[in-house]
Amino acid sequence: LSLPQKLNMEILDKLQPADLFALAEIPVHGTLSALEHQTIFRCTMTDSQILLADLCHRHLLCSQPGEPGGVEAYQLQPVLAPFITAHLYKKNMLY
């Protein structure tokens, strides 16, 4: 199994700013839970859960179950992480 010579990352150009800002927080923190997202972006828990689940459904994030009774956290898909972070740097969303 090998990666194609060039990945089609057009999906990143089609994301809303809220999605991109959420993605940008993950390299800073390592992971991001819905509770952390809610606190950082001052939105409802439902909105945070929907946004993170949508990014996971698009295969940009993968979920990590928390400790028993803990909170589920999300991280960038390991294979796509370099492409996502490069895109965020180009958009001046990461420094």
C-alpha positions, 0 to 999 in steps of 0.5 A: 500500500502506498500513497498516491504521488499527489493527494487531492486536498481540495476539500480543505479549500471548501471548508468553512472558516469555523472548520479550519479554526477547529482544525488549527487548534488540534496541532496546538493542543494535540487533541481536541474534545467537544468540551475544549472546542466549546470553551475555546469557541464559545459555542454550544456543546451540540454545535461543537459535537456536530462540527467535530463529528462532521470533520471526522466523517470527512476523514480529516479527524479521527476520534480517540476514546477517552479514559473510562468515563472520560471525554472523547477527543479528536486528532488529525488523521495521521496520514493527512496531518502534514497536508492539513497543517501545511494548508493551515500555515498557508492560510495563516491559521497556524504560526 
